[in-house]
Amino acid sequence: ADAEAGKAKAAVCAACHGQDGIATIPMYPNLAGQNAAYIISALTAYKNKTRTGGQAVVMHGQAAGLSEADMANLAAYYASLKPGGK
Amino acid sequence: ADAEAGKAKAAVCAACHGQDGIATIPMYPNLAGQNAAYIISALTAYKNKTRTGGQAVVMHGQAAGLSEADMANLAAYYASLKPGGK
């Protein structure tokens, strides 16, 4: 996976998940230092709409356009960020 | 919310999410320093089974027995753990 490509792709995610992977709103998860395999599993569930409820609908729109490569790159990028941010 | 009560309740969660909230298996999320409001939202989605797919079925069983107070206490506990663990 290519964390740099993931960083570019993550520009739109930063609005909710923060520039450093710390969510701007407590209702959303921090992603900094999260496990890449889990991020891929979550993004896949949002894309397949097997995750619904709560804010999931927001993520359906975000994940719909992601390819598996995009997901792997985004996951590698967020996993590389310092847990807790900064 | 009562993070101490959450710590006691989290004994069963540690098997997958780790003693310090860092998942024992990369497929599962780290919870240390995660946002409490997000944890409550996720646990609620697992309890209501609006989250399915992937490993969600494991969490259906875990969340089924949790009360709202349990969820708030667990969320407070994990949010209080140092991001990245230790």
N, CA and C atoms of all chains as a GROMACS GRO file, in nm:
protein
  516
    1ALA      N    1   0.085  -0.119   0.000
    1ALA     CA    2   0.000   0.000   0.000
    1ALA      C    3   0.088   0.123   0.000
    2ASP      N    4   0.032   0.236  -0.045
    2ASP     CA    5   0.108   0.361  -0.063
    2ASP      C    6   0.049   0.470   0.027
    3ALA      N    7   0.113   0.489   0.143
    3ALA     CA    8   0.061   0.585   0.240
    3ALA      C    9   0.058   0.728   0.184
    4GLU      N   10   0.156   0.760   0.096
    4GLU     CA   11   0.156   0.895   0.037
    4GLU      C   12   0.031   0.915  -0.048
    5ALA      N   13  -0.002   0.814  -0.130
    5ALA     CA   14  -0.124   0.823  -0.212
    5ALA      C   15  -0.244   0.830  -0.119
    6GLY      N   16  -0.236   0.758  -0.008
    6GLY     CA   17  -0.344   0.760   0.090
    6GLY      C   18  -0.361   0.899   0.149
    7LYS      N   19  -0.248   0.966   0.174
    7LYS     CA   20  -0.255   1.101   0.232
    7LYS      C   21  -0.329   1.194   0.136
    8ALA      N   22  -0.300   1.183   0.007
    8ALA     CA   23  -0.366   1.269  -0.092
    8ALA      C   24  -0.516   1.238  -0.093
    9LYS      N   25  -0.547   1.110  -0.088
    9LYS     CA   26  -0.687   1.066  -0.093
    9LYS      C   27  -0.762   1.112   0.032
   10ALA      N   28  -0.687   1.128   0.142
   10ALA     CA   29  -0.750   1.156   0.272
   10ALA      C   30  -0.790   1.303   0.287
   11ALA      N   31  -0.759   1.384   0.187
   11ALA     CA   32  -0.792   1.527   0.199
   11ALA      C   33  -0.940   1.546   0.234
   12VAL      N   34  -1.026   1.469   0.168
   12VAL     CA   35  -1.170   1.487   0.193
   12VAL      C   36  -1.209   1.431   0.329
   13CYS      N   37  -1.133   1.333   0.378
   13CYS     CA   38  -1.167   1.269   0.507
   13CYS      C   39  -1.135   1.362   0.625
   14ALA      N   40  -1.037   1.450   0.601
   14ALA     CA   41  -0.987   1.534   0.711
   14ALA      C   42  -1.097   1.623   0.770
   15ALA      N   43  -1.198   1.654   0.691
   15ALA     CA   44  -1.305   1.742   0.739
   15ALA      C   45  -1.366   1.687   0.868
   16CYS      N   46  -1.382   1.554   0.873
   16CYS     CA   47  -1.441   1.494   0.994
   16CYS      C   48  -1.337   1.423   1.080
   17HIS      N   49  -1.238   1.359   1.015
   17HIS     CA   50  -1.141   1.280   1.090
   17HIS      C   51  -1.017   1.359   1.128
   18GLY      N   52  -1.014   1.489   1.090
   18GLY     CA   53  -0.904   1.576   1.133
   18GLY      C   54  -0.780   1.564   1.046
   19GLN      N   55  -0.700   1.673   1.043
   19GLN     CA   56  -0.576   1.674   0.964
   19GLN      C   57  -0.479   1.568   1.014
   20ASP      N   58  -0.480   1.543   1.147
   20ASP     CA   59  -0.384   1.447   1.203
   20ASP      C   60  -0.455   1.319   1.246
   21GLY      N   61  -0.574   1.296   1.192
   21GLY     CA   62  -0.645   1.171   1.222
   21GLY      C   63  -0.718   1.172   1.354
   22ILE      N   64  -0.727   1.292   1.416
   22ILE     CA   65  -0.804   1.306   1.541
   22ILE      C   66  -0.934   1.377   1.504
   23ALA      N   67  -1.046   1.307   1.527
   23ALA     CA   68  -1.175   1.354   1.477
   23ALA      C   69  -1.210   1.494   1.526
   24THR      N   70  -1.271   1.572   1.437
   24THR     CA   71  -1.310   1.709   1.472
   24THR      C   72  -1.436   1.708   1.557
   25ILE      N   73  -1.511   1.597   1.552
   25ILE     CA   74  -1.637   1.587   1.628
   25ILE      C   75  -1.631   1.456   1.707
   26PRO      N   76  -1.659   1.457   1.839
   26PRO     CA   77  -1.645   1.335   1.920
   26PRO      C   78  -1.731   1.219   1.872
   27MET      N   79  -1.832   1.249   1.791
   27MET     CA   80  -1.920   1.143   1.741
   27MET      C   81  -1.847   1.057   1.636
   28TYR      N   82  -1.737   1.113   1.581
   28TYR     CA   83  -1.663   1.039   1.477
   28TYR      C   84  -1.537   0.980   1.536
   29PRO      N   85  -1.490   0.868   1.480
   29PRO     CA   86  -1.372   0.804   1.538
   29PRO      C   87  -1.240   0.873   1.502
   30ASN      N   88  -1.149   0.870   1.598
   30ASN     CA   89  -1.011   0.904   1.567
   30ASN      C   90  -0.956   0.790   1.482
   31LEU      N   91  -0.874   0.821   1.383
   31LEU     CA   92  -0.818   0.717   1.297
   31LEU      C   93  -0.667   0.707   1.311
   32ALA      N   94  -0.605   0.806   1.377
   32ALA     CA   95  -0.458   0.808   1.388
   32ALA      C   96  -0.410   0.682   1.459
   33GLY      N   97  -0.322   0.606   1.395
   33GLY     CA   98  -0.265   0.487   1.457
   33GLY      C   99  -0.359   0.368   1.464
   34GLN      N  100  -0.472   0.379   1.394
   34GLN     CA  101  -0.566   0.266   1.394
   34GLN      C  102  -0.507   0.153   1.309
   35ASN      N  103  -0.549   0.030   1.332
   35ASN     CA  104  -0.496  -0.084   1.254
   35ASN      C  105  -0.544  -0.078   1.110
   36ALA      N  106  -0.449  -0.090   1.016
   36ALA     CA  107  -0.483  -0.080   0.873
   36ALA      C  108  -0.585  -0.187   0.834
   37ALA      N  109  -0.567  -0.310   0.881
   37ALA     CA  110  -0.660  -0.418   0.841
   37ALA      C  111  -0.802  -0.385   0.888
   38TYR      N  112  -0.812  -0.321   1.006
   38TYR     CA  113  -0.946  -0.287   1.055
   38TYR      C  114  -1.007  -0.175   0.970
   39ILE      N  115  -0.925  -0.075   0.935
   39ILE     CA  116  -0.975   0.036   0.853
   39ILE      C  117  -1.029  -0.018   0.721
   40ILE      N  118  -0.954  -0.111   0.660
   40ILE     CA  119  -0.999  -0.170   0.533
   40ILE      C  120  -1.132  -0.243   0.553
   41SER      N  121  -1.141  -0.317   0.665
   41SER     CA  122  -1.264  -0.392   0.692
   41SER      C  123  -1.383  -0.297   0.711
   42ALA      N  124  -1.358  -0.185   0.780
   42ALA     CA  125  -1.466  -0.088   0.804
   42ALA      C  126  -1.507  -0.020   0.674
   43LEU      N  127  -1.408   0.024   0.595
   43LEU     CA  128  -1.439   0.092   0.468
   43LEU      C  129  -1.516  -0.002   0.376
   44THR      N  130  -1.477  -0.129   0.376
   44THR     CA  131  -1.547  -0.227   0.293
   44THR      C  132  -1.691  -0.242   0.338
   45ALA      N  133  -1.711  -0.244   0.469
   45ALA     CA  134  -1.848  -0.259   0.523
   45ALA      C  135  -1.932  -0.136   0.489
   46TYR      N  136  -1.868  -0.019   0.488
   46TYR     CA  137  -1.944   0.102   0.450
   46TYR      C  138  -1.977   0.098   0.302
   47LYS      N  139  -1.878   0.056   0.221
   47LYS     CA  140  -1.900   0.052   0.075
   47LYS      C  141  -2.011  -0.048   0.043
   48ASN      N  142  -2.008  -0.164   0.112
   48ASN     CA  143  -2.110  -0.267   0.087
   48ASN      C  144  -2.240  -0.238   0.161
   49LYS      N  145  -2.239  -0.130   0.240
   49LYS     CA  146  -2.356  -0.092   0.319
   49LYS      C  147  -2.399  -0.202   0.416
   50THR      N  148  -2.302  -0.279   0.465
   50THR     CA  149  -2.337  -0.378   0.569
   50THR      C  150  -2.329  -0.308   0.705
   51ARG      N  151  -2.269  -0.189   0.705
   51ARG     CA  152  -2.271  -0.106   0.825
   51ARG      C  153  -2.373   0.005   0.801
   52THR      N  154  -2.476   0.004   0.885
   52THR     CA  155  -2.576   0.112   0.874
   52THR      C  156  -2.596   0.165   1.016
   53GLY      N  157  -2.688   0.251   1.033
   53GLY     CA  158  -2.714   0.302   1.169
   53GLY      C  159  -2.619   0.414   1.205
   54GLY      N  160  -2.662   0.501   1.293
   54GLY     CA  161  -2.579   0.613   1.340
   54GLY      C  162  -2.534   0.697   1.221
   55GLN      N  163  -2.407   0.731   1.219
   55GLN     CA  164  -2.356   0.819   1.114
   55GLN      C  165  -2.313   0.740   0.990
   56ALA      N  166  -2.342   0.609   0.990
   56ALA     CA  167  -2.290   0.525   0.882
   56ALA      C  168  -2.328   0.579   0.744
   57VAL      N  169  -2.447   0.636   0.734
   57VAL     CA  170  -2.494   0.679   0.601
   57VAL      C  171  -2.397   0.781   0.541
   58VAL      N  172  -2.335   0.862   0.627
   58VAL     CA  173  -2.237   0.960   0.576
   58VAL      C  174  -2.123   0.884   0.508
   59MET      N  175  -2.081   0.774   0.571
   59MET     CA  176  -1.966   0.700   0.520
   59MET      C  177  -2.002   0.620   0.394
   60HIS      N  178  -2.132   0.587   0.377
   60HIS     CA  179  -2.171   0.514   0.255
   60HIS      C  180  -2.130   0.596   0.134
   61GLY      N  181  -2.161   0.728   0.141
   61GLY     CA  182  -2.128   0.816   0.029
   61GLY      C  183  -1.978   0.826   0.008
   62GLN      N  184  -1.905   0.834   0.120
   62GLN     CA  185  -1.759   0.850   0.111
   62GLN      C  186  -1.693   0.724   0.057
   63ALA      N  187  -1.743   0.608   0.100
   63ALA     CA  188  -1.673   0.483   0.064
   63ALA      C  189  -1.713   0.434  -0.076
   64ALA      N  190  -1.829   0.482  -0.122
   64ALA     CA  191  -1.882   0.429  -0.249
   64ALA      C  192  -1.780   0.438  -0.362
   65GLY      N  193  -1.705   0.550  -0.365
   65GLY     CA  194  -1.615   0.572  -0.479
   65GLY      C  195  -1.476   0.516  -0.459
   66LEU      N  196  -1.454   0.445  -0.347
   66LEU     CA  197  -1.318   0.399  -0.319
   66LEU      C  198  -1.290   0.262  -0.380
   67SER      N  199  -1.174   0.250  -0.445
   67SER     CA  200  -1.131   0.118  -0.495
   67SER      C  201  -1.059   0.048  -0.380
   68GLU      N  202  -1.031  -0.082  -0.399
   68GLU     CA  203  -0.959  -0.156  -0.295
   68GLU      C  204  -0.821  -0.093  -0.273
   69ALA      N  205  -0.759  -0.044  -0.382
   69ALA     CA  206  -0.627   0.019  -0.369
   69ALA      C  207  -0.639   0.147  -0.286
   70ASP      N  208  -0.743   0.226  -0.314
   70ASP     CA  209  -0.766   0.349  -0.236
   70ASP      C  210  -0.778   0.313  -0.088
   71MET      N  211  -0.856   0.209  -0.059
   71MET     CA  212  -0.879   0.171   0.080
   71MET      C  213  -0.747   0.129   0.146
   72ALA      N  214  -0.666   0.052   0.074
   72ALA     CA  215  -0.538   0.006   0.129
   72ALA      C  216  -0.446   0.126   0.154
   73ASN      N  217  -0.447   0.222   0.062
   73ASN     CA  218  -0.361   0.340   0.077
   73ASN      C  219  -0.407   0.428   0.193
   74LEU      N  220  -0.539   0.450   0.202
   74LEU     CA  221  -0.593   0.529   0.313
   74LEU      C  222  -0.562   0.461   0.446
   75ALA      N  223  -0.578   0.329   0.448
   75ALA     CA  224  -0.553   0.254   0.573
   75ALA      C  225  -0.406   0.266   0.612
   76ALA      N  226  -0.317   0.255   0.514
   76ALA     CA  227  -0.173   0.265   0.543
   76ALA      C  228  -0.141   0.405   0.595
   77TYR      N  229  -0.205   0.506   0.534
   77TYR     CA  230  -0.179   0.644   0.577
   77TYR      C  231  -0.223   0.665   0.722
   78TYR      N  232  -0.347   0.631   0.753
   78TYR     CA  233  -0.396   0.656   0.890
   78TYR      C  234  -0.323   0.571   0.993
   79ALA      N  235  -0.289   0.448   0.956
   79ALA     CA  236  -0.215   0.362   1.050
   79ALA      C  237  -0.078   0.423   1.081
   80SER      N  238  -0.027   0.503   0.985
   80SER     CA  239   0.108   0.560   1.003
   80SER      C  240   0.106   0.685   1.090
   81LEU      N  241  -0.012   0.740   1.116
   81LEU     CA  242  -0.019   0.863   1.196
   81LEU      C  243  -0.001   0.833   1.344
   82LYS      N  244   0.057   0.927   1.416
   82LYS     CA  245   0.087   0.909   1.558
   82LYS      C  246  -0.044   0.897   1.637
   83PRO      N  247  -0.059   0.786   1.711
   83PRO     CA  248  -0.182   0.771   1.791
   83PRO      C  249  -0.197   0.893   1.882
   84GLY      N  250  -0.316   0.947   1.887
   84GLY     CA  251  -0.340   1.064   1.971
   84GLY      C  252  -0.311   1.194   1.898
   85GLY      N  253  -0.252   1.181   1.780
   85GLY     CA  254  -0.234   1.300   1.696
   85GLY      C  255  -0.107   1.377   1.726
   86LYS      N  256  -0.088   1.485   1.645
   86LYS     CA  257   0.031   1.573   1.648
   86LYS      C  258   0.161   1.494   1.639
   87ALA      N  259  -2.049   0.906   3.344
   87ALA     CA  260  -2.004   0.768   3.318
   87ALA      C  261  -1.894   0.733   3.416
   88ASP      N  262  -1.877   0.604   3.441
   88ASP     CA  263  -1.784   0.556   3.545
   88ASP      C  264  -1.678   0.468   3.478
   89ALA      N  265  -1.561   0.528   3.454
   89ALA     CA  266  -1.454   0.457   3.383
   89ALA      C  267  -1.406   0.336   3.462
   90GLU      N  268  -1.412   0.344   3.598
   90GLU     CA  269  -1.369   0.229   3.680
   90GLU      C  270  -1.462   0.111   3.654
   91ALA      N  271  -1.594   0.140   3.654
   91ALA     CA  272  -1.690   0.031   3.628
   91ALA      C  273  -1.667  -0.019   3.485
   92GLY      N  274  -1.631   0.072   3.397
   92GLY     CA  275  -1.602   0.034   3.258
   92GLY      C  276  -1.482  -0.058   3.251
   93LYS      N  277  -1.382  -0.030   3.333
   93LYS     CA  278  -1.261  -0.114   3.333
   93LYS      C  279  -1.297  -0.256   3.373
   94ALA      N  280  -1.382  -0.269   3.477
   94ALA     CA  281  -1.423  -0.403   3.521
   94ALA      C  282  -1.498  -0.473   3.409
   95LYS      N  283  -1.588  -0.399   3.346
   95LYS     CA  284  -1.672  -0.456   3.239
   95LYS      C  285  -1.585  -0.496   3.119
   96ALA      N  286  -1.470  -0.428   3.104
   96ALA     CA  287  -1.387  -0.448   2.983
   96ALA      C  288  -1.300  -0.573   2.991
   97ALA      N  289  -1.309  -0.644   3.104
   97ALA     CA  290  -1.223  -0.764   3.119
   97ALA      C  291  -1.244  -0.858   3.000
   98VAL      N  292  -1.368  -0.875   2.959
   98VAL     CA  293  -1.395  -0.970   2.849
   98VAL      C  294  -1.349  -0.912   2.715
   99CYS      N  295  -1.348  -0.780   2.706
   99CYS     CA  296  -1.312  -0.715   2.578
   99CYS      C  297  -1.161  -0.724   2.551
  100ALA      N  298  -1.086  -0.736   2.663
  100ALA     CA  299  -0.940  -0.730   2.650
  100ALA      C  300  -0.886  -0.845   2.564
  101ALA      N  301  -0.961  -0.954   2.556
  101ALA     CA  302  -0.912  -1.069   2.479
  101ALA      C  303  -0.881  -1.028   2.335
  102CYS      N  304  -0.965  -0.940   2.278
  102CYS     CA  305  -0.941  -0.896   2.140
  102CYS      C  306  -0.888  -0.754   2.134
  103HIS      N  307  -0.932  -0.669   2.224
  103HIS     CA  308  -0.894  -0.527   2.216
  103HIS      C  309  -0.772  -0.495   2.304
  104GLY      N  310  -0.717  -0.599   2.371
  104GLY     CA  311  -0.593  -0.581   2.446
  104GLY      C  312  -0.612  -0.521   2.583
  105GLN      N  313  -0.517  -0.551   2.674
  105GLN     CA  314  -0.522  -0.498   2.811
  105GLN      C  315  -0.517  -0.347   2.810
  106ASP      N  316  -0.441  -0.290   2.717
  106ASP     CA  317  -0.425  -0.143   2.715
  106ASP      C  318  -0.502  -0.081   2.598
  107GLY      N  319  -0.598  -0.157   2.544
  107GLY     CA  320  -0.681  -0.100   2.437
  107GLY      C  321  -0.617  -0.106   2.300
  108ILE      N  322  -0.503  -0.179   2.291
  108ILE     CA  323  -0.438  -0.198   2.160
  108ILE      C  324  -0.469  -0.341   2.117
  109ALA      N  325  -0.539  -0.353   2.002
  109ALA     CA  326  -0.594  -0.482   1.961
  109ALA      C  327  -0.486  -0.589   1.949
  110THR      N  328  -0.523  -0.710   1.991
  110THR     CA  329  -0.429  -0.822   1.985
  110THR      C  330  -0.418  -0.874   1.842
  111ILE      N  331  -0.518  -0.842   1.757
  111ILE     CA  332  -0.520  -0.889   1.619
  111ILE      C  333  -0.544  -0.767   1.530
  112PRO      N  334  -0.462  -0.744   1.426
  112PRO     CA  335  -0.476  -0.622   1.344
  112PRO      C  336  -0.615  -0.604   1.281
  113MET      N  337  -0.689  -0.715   1.274
  113MET     CA  338  -0.822  -0.708   1.213
  113MET      C  339  -0.919  -0.632   1.305
  114TYR      N  340  -0.884  -0.622   1.433
  114TYR     CA  341  -0.973  -0.556   1.529
  114TYR      C  342  -0.920  -0.417   1.560
  115PRO      N  343  -1.011  -0.325   1.594
  115PRO     CA  344  -0.966  -0.187   1.617
  115PRO      C  345  -0.898  -0.168   1.752
  116ASN      N  346  -0.800  -0.077   1.750
  116ASN     CA  347  -0.748  -0.027   1.878
  116ASN      C  348  -0.856   0.064   1.935
  117LEU      N  349  -0.874   0.060   2.066
  117LEU     CA  350  -0.977   0.144   2.129
  117LEU      C  351  -0.916   0.250   2.220
  118ALA      N  352  -0.787   0.236   2.251
  118ALA     CA  353  -0.723   0.330   2.344
  118ALA      C  354  -0.732   0.473   2.291
  119GLY      N  355  -0.790   0.563   2.371
  119GLY     CA  356  -0.800   0.703   2.333
  119GLY      C  357  -0.903   0.732   2.226
  120GLN      N  358  -0.988   0.633   2.198
  120GLN     CA  359  -1.093   0.656   2.098
  120GLN      C  360  -1.200   0.748   2.161
  121ASN      N  361  -1.277   0.818   2.078
  121ASN     CA  362  -1.380   0.909   2.130
  121ASN      C  363  -1.494   0.830   2.193
  122ALA      N  364  -1.531   0.869   2.316
  122ALA     CA  365  -1.637   0.796   2.389
  122ALA      C  366  -1.768   0.796   2.311
  123ALA      N  367  -1.804   0.912   2.256
  123ALA     CA  368  -1.933   0.920   2.185
  123ALA      C  369  -1.934   0.823   2.066
  124TYR      N  370  -1.817   0.807   2.001
  124TYR     CA  371  -1.811   0.714   1.887
  124TYR      C  372  -1.824   0.570   1.936
  125ILE      N  373  -1.757   0.539   2.047
  125ILE     CA  374  -1.764   0.401   2.100
  125ILE      C  375  -1.909   0.365   2.132
  126ILE      N  376  -1.980   0.460   2.196
  126ILE     CA  377  -2.121   0.435   2.230
  126ILE      C  378  -2.202   0.411   2.102
  127SER      N  379  -2.175   0.495   2.000
  127SER     CA  380  -2.248   0.482   1.874
  127SER      C  381  -2.221   0.344   1.810
  128ALA      N  382  -2.094   0.301   1.816
  128ALA     CA  383  -2.059   0.172   1.755
  128ALA      C  384  -2.122   0.056   1.834
  129LEU      N  385  -2.112   0.062   1.968
  129LEU     CA  386  -2.169  -0.046   2.050
  129LEU      C  387  -2.320  -0.054   2.028
  130THR      N  388  -2.383   0.063   2.015
  130THR     CA  389  -2.528   0.064   1.992
  130THR      C  390  -2.560  -0.002   1.858
  131ALA      N  391  -2.479   0.029   1.758
  131ALA     CA  392  -2.502  -0.029   1.624
  131ALA      C  393  -2.481  -0.180   1.626
  132TYR      N  394  -2.384  -0.226   1.707
  132TYR     CA  395  -2.365  -0.371   1.717
  132TYR      C  396  -2.482  -0.434   1.792
  133LYS      N  397  -2.528  -0.368   1.900
  133LYS     CA  398  -2.639  -0.424   1.979
  133LYS      C  399  -2.765  -0.431   1.893
  134ASN      N  400  -2.788  -0.324   1.812
  134ASN     CA  401  -2.907  -0.320   1.726
  134ASN      C  402  -2.888  -0.399   1.597
  135LYS      N  403  -2.768  -0.451   1.581
  135LYS     CA  404  -2.732  -0.527   1.460
  135LYS      C  405  -2.750  -0.444   1.333
  136THR      N  406  -2.727  -0.312   1.344
  136THR     CA  407  -2.728  -0.232   1.221
  136THR      C  408  -2.589  -0.236   1.159
  137ARG      N  409  -2.493  -0.284   1.237
  137ARG     CA  410  -2.359  -0.308   1.182
  137ARG      C  411  -2.346  -0.459   1.162
  138THR      N  412  -2.328  -0.495   1.035
  138THR     CA  413  -2.306  -0.638   1.008
  138THR      C  414  -2.184  -0.646   0.917
  139GLY      N  415  -2.154  -0.760   0.867
  139GLY     CA  416  -2.039  -0.772   0.776
  139GLY      C  417  -1.909  -0.782   0.855
  140GLY      N  418  -1.810  -0.845   0.794
  140GLY     CA  419  -1.678  -0.859   0.856
  140GLY      C  420  -1.690  -0.929   0.989
  141GLN      N  421  -1.622  -0.877   1.088
  141GLN     CA  422  -1.620  -0.940   1.220
  141GLN      C  423  -1.738  -0.894   1.305
  142ALA      N  424  -1.832  -0.818   1.246
  142ALA     CA  425  -1.938  -0.758   1.327
  142ALA      C  426  -2.014  -0.863   1.408
  143VAL      N  427  -2.031  -0.980   1.351
  143VAL     CA  428  -2.112  -1.083   1.418
  143VAL      C  429  -2.054  -1.115   1.556
  144VAL      N  430  -1.921  -1.107   1.568
  144VAL     CA  431  -1.858  -1.132   1.698
  144VAL      C  432  -1.908  -1.028   1.798
  145MET      N  433  -1.917  -0.903   1.751
  145MET     CA  434  -1.957  -0.794   1.842
  145MET      C  435  -2.107  -0.798   1.873
  146HIS      N  436  -2.186  -0.860   1.787
  146HIS     CA  437  -2.330  -0.869   1.817
  146HIS      C  438  -2.348  -0.941   1.950
  147GLY      N  439  -2.274  -1.052   1.966
  147GLY     CA  440  -2.284  -1.129   2.090
  147GLY      C  441  -2.235  -1.050   2.209
  148GLN      N  442  -2.125  -0.976   2.188
  148GLN     CA  443  -2.067  -0.901   2.299
  148GLN      C  444  -2.158  -0.785   2.341
  149ALA      N  445  -2.217  -0.719   2.243
  149ALA     CA  446  -2.294  -0.598   2.276
  149ALA      C  447  -2.435  -0.630   2.324
  150ALA      N  448  -2.483  -0.750   2.289
  150ALA     CA  449  -2.622  -0.786   2.320
  150ALA      C  450  -2.655  -0.764   2.467
  151GLY      N  451  -2.559  -0.798   2.555
  151GLY     CA  452  -2.590  -0.794   2.699
  151GLY      C  453  -2.559  -0.661   2.765
  152LEU      N  454  -2.517  -0.561   2.684
  152LEU     CA  455  -2.475  -0.435   2.746
  152LEU      C  456  -2.593  -0.338   2.763
  153SER      N  457  -2.600  -0.278   2.880
  153SER     CA  458  -2.699  -0.171   2.902
  153SER      C  459  -2.637  -0.041   2.854
  154GLU      N  460  -2.721   0.064   2.848
  154GLU     CA  461  -2.668   0.195   2.806
  154GLU      C  462  -2.562   0.242   2.905
  155ALA      N  463  -2.584   0.211   3.033
  155ALA     CA  464  -2.485   0.252   3.136
  155ALA      C  465  -2.354   0.176   3.113
  156ASP      N  466  -2.363   0.047   3.083
  156ASP     CA  467  -2.242  -0.031   3.055
  156ASP      C  468  -2.165   0.033   2.940
  157MET      N  469  -2.241   0.069   2.833
  157MET     CA  470  -2.177   0.125   2.715
  157MET      C  471  -2.107   0.256   2.750
  158ALA      N  472  -2.175   0.340   2.829
  158ALA     CA  473  -2.116   0.469   2.866
  158ALA      C  474  -1.990   0.448   2.950
  159ASN      N  475  -1.995   0.350   3.040
  159ASN     CA  476  -1.879   0.324   3.127
  159ASN      C  477  -1.762   0.267   3.046
  160LEU      N  478  -1.792   0.172   2.955
  160LEU     CA  479  -1.688   0.115   2.870
  160LEU      C  480  -1.625   0.225   2.783
  161ALA      N  481  -1.712   0.311   2.729
  161ALA     CA  482  -1.663   0.419   2.642
  161ALA      C  483  -1.572   0.513   2.721
  162ALA      N  484  -1.614   0.546   2.844
  162ALA     CA  485  -1.533   0.637   2.927
  162ALA      C  486  -1.399   0.572   2.957
  163TYR      N  487  -1.402   0.441   2.984
  163TYR     CA  488  -1.278   0.370   3.017
  163TYR      C  489  -1.182   0.372   2.899
  164TYR      N  490  -1.228   0.330   2.782
  164TYR     CA  491  -1.137   0.323   2.666
  164TYR      C  492  -1.090   0.462   2.622
  165ALA      N  493  -1.179   0.560   2.632
  165ALA     CA  494  -1.139   0.697   2.594
  165ALA      C  495  -1.028   0.748   2.687
  166SER      N  496  -1.025   0.692   2.810
  166SER     CA  497  -0.927   0.740   2.909
  166SER      C  498  -0.790   0.675   2.890
  167LEU      N  499  -0.783   0.571   2.808
  167LEU     CA  500  -0.654   0.502   2.790
  167LEU      C  501  -0.564   0.581   2.696
  168LYS      N  502  -0.433   0.569   2.718
  168LYS     CA  503  -0.336   0.646   2.641
  168LYS      C  504  -0.338   0.598   2.495
  169PRO      N  505  -0.360   0.692   2.401
  169PRO     CA  506  -0.362   0.651   2.259
  169PRO      C  507  -0.229   0.582   2.226
  170GLY      N  508  -0.236   0.471   2.159
  170GLY     CA  509  -0.115   0.398   2.123
  170GLY      C  510  -0.074   0.299   2.231
  171GLY      N  511  -0.142   0.310   2.348
  171GLY     CA  512  -0.119   0.209   2.453
  171GLY      C  513   0.000   0.240   2.541
  172LYS      N  514   0.019   0.149   2.644
  172LYS     CA  515   0.123   0.163   2.748
  172LYS      C  516   0.125   0.300   2.810
   0.00000   0.00000   0.00000
